[in-house]
Structure formats: structure tokens, C-alpha cells
Amino acid sequence: MTDRVSTAFAKPHPALVAFITAGDGDTAANLDALVAGGADVIELGMPFTDPMADGPAIQQANIRSLGAGTTTAEVLRIAAGFRERHPDVPLVLMGYANPMVRRGAEWFATAAKDAGVDGVICVDIPPEEDEALGPALRAAGIAPIRLATPTTDAKRLPQVLEGSDGFLYYVSVAGITGKQQAVQGSIDEAVARLKAATELPVAVGFGVRTPEQAAAIARVADGVVVGSALVELVGEHGGDAPRHLRDLTEKLAKAVHSAARADHE
């Protein structure tokens, strides 16, 4: 299952990872717009009542989605439909532990595998508690994708990397998703440190909103994650969101894909 992720990061340019929340608007059309715009990897957010790592934009998307009656089963149906339409595009579920483990980790992993999911990011299960979900995901051929942050020091980093697969997601700010952005110099230093410690691709997210920001990060990272800026378009434009999503994704993809890699200069 992780072959699609590996292929996406093996392209001769950095990868654009695009996030939206499942059940917020016409998710199928919104996902198709991200692919049409050139996203290399799709992150599909699983709505949750207490998205503690997310800022206002994604919090509101969660509220809209849950208000529309979105369930874990519906998220998996959305994922399965995406896989039928896009057999080669990596799909990662991102969310919180409760919806993933409440029926049992094995149930969730099997259902995600059947839906064509390639990877899972669980925000609130730390590496120290990997047994809660990691073994079930790995047995199903799904990549457990871990998060590293500015506070992940050299002592803890090996534990974060142990058992991680797909790519390493570097959360560039010590806070929630949204408008705050890390200083580029701190991102450069962090990515260099992480890449020295792992052969996994390193993708950087949190606070990336513009093509210019994305291009600067793509010079040093293997991937750039954009979420809140896309989610805001869904909230603002509703049924007309796909057109706007495709437009912004095209601009982001062009910036990321054409970035001059610092390590190639």
C-alpha cells in the first residue's frame, strides 16, 4: 500500500501534500479538484469533536462535517470512492485516536486497507503508545506516519522514527494549524537535522499558505503540506469550492514542483 507514497516522493521534484476535511462540502469533488490541480499526496481529515492540534479553519470544518452527520464509515466510503477514481494517487487519513480505535485498531486498519488508504497520521497517539494502533496498521500494509515538532530533541527523535513509514511530517510551529508560520531559517535547520537522522522523506506543514512560502520550504524539504488555506476555501465557497481549490492547488504545485533544491545547487 505504501508504494504509492514512495512513488510520489520519488519524483524529480518535491511533493505537494494537500489536506481537506472529509464531509465538509462535496468532498469527492473537492478531492478531485486537488488532484486536477497537481497535488501529489492527499491528506483526508477525519472529523472529530476535539481537534486539539487544529486552528479555527479546520475546527470549523470539523464542526460543519460533524453537523452534516459525517461518520467514520462515511470517511471510509469517501476514501474508497477516491481510490476508485484515482488508483495511483496516495491517500492518507489524518485524525485523532478515538474514531480510529473505538472499534478496535484491527477493525480500523482492515477497513482503511479495504478503502485503499496508504497511510495514517494519528495526532494524539505518541510513539510511546504505538501498540494502540501501529502494529495493526503495519500488518495491514498501511504506513504509520509520525509527527516531529520543533520540540522533538535528539534524545526523543529515534523513538519518533522507530516504526514510522511513508514520510515524516515536520510540524514547523509549536502550536496549532493556521496562520502562524515558522521562520524559514528554523525550518531549514530542522529539516537538515531530520534528514540526517532518517531516510524517510520529510514533509513540512503548519502555517504554509502561499505559493511563495511553499516554494521556500520546497528548496530544502521533500514535501510541503498545505491544509488551512484549502479548508478555508471550502468554508468560503461551499458548492463552488472545487474551482477555487483547483486554482490554488495549481499555483502551489507549480511553486513546489519548480523550486530549486538547495541540496542540488
C-alpha positions as CSV (number, residue, x, y, z in Angstrom):
1,M,0.0,0.0,0.0
2,T,2.8,2.4,0.8
3,D,4.2,2.0,-2.8
4,R,2.0,4.9,-3.9
5,V,3.6,7.1,-1.2
6,S,7.1,6.1,-2.1
7,T,6.4,6.8,-5.8
8,A,5.1,10.2,-5.0
9,F,8.2,11.2,-3.1
10,A,10.5,9.6,-5.7
11,K,9.5,12.1,-8.4
12,P,12.3,14.5,-9.5
13,H,10.7,17.4,-7.6
14,P,9.3,17.9,-4.1
15,A,5.8,16.7,-3.4
16,L,2.7,18.9,-2.7
17,V,0.6,17.3,0.1
18,A,-2.9,18.8,0.1
19,F,-5.3,18.5,3.1
20,I,-9.1,18.9,3.3
21,T,-11.6,17.6,5.8
22,A,-13.9,14.7,4.9
23,G,-17.6,15.5,4.9
24,D,-17.1,19.2,4.6
25,G,-18.9,20.2,1.4
26,D,-18.8,18.0,-1.7
27,T,-15.7,16.0,-0.6
28,A,-15.5,13.9,-3.7
29,A,-15.5,17.0,-6.0
30,N,-13.1,18.8,-3.7
31,L,-10.7,15.9,-3.7
32,D,-10.8,15.6,-7.5
33,A,-10.0,19.3,-7.7
34,L,-6.9,18.8,-5.6
35,V,-5.7,16.0,-7.9
36,A,-6.5,18.0,-11.0
37,G,-4.6,20.9,-9.6
38,G,-1.5,18.8,-9.2
39,A,-1.4,17.6,-5.6
40,D,1.0,14.6,-5.3
41,V,-0.4,13.3,-2.0
42,I,-3.8,13.8,-0.5
43,E,-4.5,14.0,3.3
44,L,-8.1,13.5,4.2
45,G,-9.0,14.7,7.6
46,M,-11.3,12.6,9.8
47,P,-13.7,15.0,11.7
48,F,-13.5,14.9,15.4
49,T,-15.2,16.8,18.2
50,D,-12.0,18.0,19.9
51,P,-9.3,18.6,17.2
52,M,-6.8,19.9,19.6
53,A,-3.9,20.4,17.1
54,D,-6.0,22.4,14.7
55,G,-6.7,26.1,14.4
56,P,-10.0,27.9,13.7
57,A,-10.3,27.0,10.0
58,I,-10.0,23.2,10.4
59,Q,-12.0,23.4,13.7
60,Q,-14.9,25.0,11.8
61,A,-14.5,22.4,9.0
62,N,-14.8,19.7,11.7
63,I,-18.0,21.3,13.0
64,R,-19.5,21.6,9.6
65,S,-18.7,18.0,8.8
66,L,-20.0,16.6,12.0
67,G,-23.1,18.8,11.7
68,A,-23.7,17.1,8.3
69,G,-23.6,13.7,10.0
70,T,-20.2,12.5,8.8
71,T,-19.2,9.2,10.5
72,T,-16.0,7.1,10.3
73,A,-17.9,4.8,8.0
74,E,-18.6,7.7,5.7
75,V,-15.0,8.8,5.7
76,L,-14.0,5.3,4.6
77,R,-16.6,5.4,1.9
78,I,-15.2,8.7,0.7
79,A,-11.7,7.2,0.7
80,A,-12.9,4.1,-1.3
81,G,-14.6,6.3,-3.9
82,F,-11.4,8.4,-4.2
83,R,-9.3,5.2,-4.7
84,E,-11.7,4.0,-7.5
85,R,-11.3,7.4,-9.3
86,H,-7.6,7.9,-8.6
87,P,-5.9,4.5,-8.4
88,D,-2.4,5.9,-8.3
89,V,-2.7,9.0,-6.0
90,P,-1.6,8.4,-2.4
91,L,-4.3,8.9,0.2
92,V,-3.5,9.5,3.9
93,L,-6.1,9.7,6.7
94,M,-5.3,12.2,9.3
95,G,-7.1,12.5,12.6
96,Y,-7.4,11.6,16.3
97,A,-7.3,8.3,18.2
98,N,-10.9,7.9,19.3
99,P,-12.5,7.3,15.8
100,M,-9.6,5.1,14.9
101,V,-9.5,2.7,17.8
102,R,-13.0,2.8,19.3
103,R,-14.0,-0.4,17.3
104,G,-10.5,-1.8,17.7
105,A,-7.3,-1.0,15.9
106,E,-7.6,-4.1,13.8
107,W,-11.0,-3.2,12.6
108,F,-9.9,0.3,11.6
109,A,-6.7,-0.9,9.9
110,T,-8.6,-3.5,7.9
111,A,-11.3,-1.1,6.9
112,A,-8.7,1.5,5.8
113,K,-6.9,-1.1,3.8
114,D,-10.1,-2.1,2.1
115,A,-10.8,1.5,1.2
116,G,-7.4,1.9,-0.4
117,V,-5.7,4.1,2.2
118,D,-1.9,4.3,2.1
119,G,-1.1,6.0,5.4
120,V,-2.5,7.2,8.7
121,I,-1.5,10.2,10.8
122,C,-2.9,9.9,14.3
123,V,-2.2,13.2,16.1
124,D,-2.8,12.1,19.7
125,I,-1.2,8.7,19.9
126,P,2.5,9.4,20.8
127,P,5.3,7.0,19.7
128,E,5.5,5.7,23.3
129,E,1.9,4.3,22.8
130,D,2.5,2.8,19.3
131,E,0.9,-0.5,20.4
132,A,-2.5,1.2,20.4
133,L,-2.6,1.4,16.6
134,G,0.8,1.0,14.9
135,P,1.0,-2.8,14.8
136,A,-2.4,-3.1,13.2
137,L,-1.6,-0.5,10.6
138,R,1.7,-2.2,9.7
139,A,0.1,-5.6,9.5
140,A,-2.4,-4.2,7.0
141,G,0.3,-2.6,4.9
142,I,-0.6,0.9,5.9
143,A,2.1,3.4,6.8
144,P,2.0,4.9,10.3
145,I,3.2,8.5,9.6
146,R,4.7,10.2,12.6
147,L,4.9,13.9,13.5
148,A,8.1,15.6,14.5
149,T,8.0,19.1,16.0
150,P,10.4,21.9,17.0
151,T,10.5,20.4,20.5
152,T,11.4,16.9,19.3
153,D,15.0,16.8,20.5
154,A,17.8,14.4,19.6
155,K,17.0,12.1,22.5
156,R,13.4,11.6,21.5
157,L,13.8,11.6,17.7
158,P,14.8,8.0,17.4
159,Q,11.6,6.9,19.2
160,V,9.6,9.0,16.8
161,L,11.3,7.4,13.8
162,E,11.0,3.9,15.1
163,G,8.2,2.2,13.3
164,S,7.4,5.2,11.2
165,D,6.8,4.8,7.5
166,G,5.7,6.7,4.4
167,F,7.2,10.1,5.3
168,L,8.0,12.1,8.3
169,Y,5.7,15.1,8.9
170,Y,7.5,18.0,10.4
171,V,5.2,20.4,12.2
172,S,7.1,23.6,11.8
173,V,5.5,25.5,14.6
174,A,4.9,24.6,18.2
175,G,1.2,25.3,18.1
176,I,-1.9,24.7,16.1
177,T,-2.6,24.7,12.4
178,G,-3.5,28.1,10.8
179,K,-1.9,31.4,10.1
180,Q,1.3,31.4,12.2
181,Q,4.4,30.4,10.3
182,A,7.8,29.5,11.4
183,V,10.9,31.5,10.3
184,Q,12.3,29.9,7.2
185,G,15.8,29.6,8.8
186,S,14.4,27.5,11.6
187,I,12.7,25.2,9.0
188,D,16.0,24.9,7.1
189,E,17.8,23.8,10.2
190,A,15.1,21.4,11.4
191,V,14.8,19.7,8.0
192,A,18.6,19.3,7.8
193,R,18.6,17.7,11.2
194,L,15.8,15.3,10.4
195,K,17.1,14.3,7.1
196,A,20.4,13.4,8.8
197,A,18.5,11.1,11.1
198,T,16.2,9.2,8.6
199,E,15.9,8.1,5.0
200,L,12.2,8.8,5.1
201,P,11.1,11.8,3.1
202,V,10.5,14.9,5.2
203,A,7.4,16.9,4.5
204,V,6.8,20.3,6.3
205,G,3.4,21.6,7.3
206,F,1.5,24.0,9.6
207,G,1.3,27.7,8.6
208,V,2.0,27.2,4.8
209,R,-0.5,29.3,3.0
210,T,1.0,30.8,-0.2
211,P,3.0,29.6,-3.2
212,E,5.9,31.7,-2.1
213,Q,6.1,30.1,1.3
214,A,5.7,26.7,-0.3
215,A,8.5,27.3,-2.7
216,A,10.9,28.4,0.0
217,I,10.2,25.2,2.0
218,A,10.4,23.0,-1.1
219,R,14.0,24.2,-1.6
220,V,15.0,22.1,1.5
221,A,12.2,19.6,2.2
222,D,10.9,16.6,0.3
223,G,7.3,17.8,0.6
224,V,5.2,20.7,1.6
225,V,1.8,20.2,3.3
226,V,-1.0,22.8,2.8
227,G,-4.2,22.5,4.8
228,S,-5.9,25.5,6.4
229,A,-5.7,27.7,3.2
230,L,-7.5,25.0,1.3
231,V,-10.0,24.3,4.0
232,E,-10.9,28.0,4.2
233,L,-11.9,27.9,0.5
234,V,-14.3,25.1,1.2
235,G,-15.9,27.1,4.0
236,E,-16.0,30.3,2.0
237,H,-17.2,29.0,-1.3
238,G,-19.3,25.9,-0.5
239,G,-20.5,24.2,-3.6
240,D,-18.3,26.4,-5.8
241,A,-15.2,25.4,-3.8
242,P,-13.7,22.9,-6.3
243,R,-12.9,25.6,-8.8
244,H,-11.1,27.7,-6.2
245,L,-9.4,24.6,-4.8
246,R,-8.0,23.7,-8.2
247,D,-6.8,27.2,-8.8
248,L,-4.9,27.5,-5.5
249,T,-3.6,23.9,-5.8
250,E,-2.2,24.6,-9.3
251,K,-0.4,27.7,-8.0
252,L,1.0,25.7,-5.0
253,A,2.0,22.8,-7.2
254,K,3.8,25.0,-9.7
255,A,5.7,26.6,-6.9
256,V,6.7,23.4,-5.1
257,H,7.5,21.4,-8.3
258,S,9.7,24.2,-9.8
259,A,11.6,25.1,-6.6
260,A,15.3,24.9,-7.0
261,R,16.6,22.4,-4.5
262,A,19.2,23.8,-2.1
263,D,21.0,20.5,-2.0
264,H,21.3,20.5,-5.8
265,E,22.8,23.9,-6.1
